[in-house]
Amino acid sequence: MVAVKLKEAYSNPDDRAVAAGHTREVLAAAPGVREIEVDTPADATTERSWDLLILLSFDSMTAVEEYRAHPLHRQYLDVFLRPMLEVIKVWNFEQLETPY
């Protein structure tokens, strides 16, 4: 799970939509990404704190590490996102099997 706060100049509906679309397109093509979801704030309170929520699914933590080092991800992060980026928070969660 990745939460992104954009710099004030980019923290608006139009730039969020562009960033979300580009994120979906580029990161979905990265090796190891099984599933991707990119969301934008649904209310004003969330909008003040975060601009994008990126949920990426991988088969293993090894796949996550390979993805993080891959040139496609590095270019997305370093060239596309970083110039707009104010804050980024990244967490790794394991998806548990439901018992029912």
C-alpha angles and dihedrals in degrees: 000000000000124000116196130195112192125211113270093258090060099036096102135101096260096050091042090054092049092047092047093049094047091046092052093047098046102036094045087063094052116111114259096022106129097176138000134194123180119191136181127209117290096197141028095254093057091042091061091058108031139021103187136023113197119193115190125182124207134175094236145355087257088061089049092054092047090050092050091055097041116114092234091058093041092052092047092050101037101037106026108027107027096067089056097037124113100162135358127188122188128193131176119215131181117228110231123213112247114236094223 
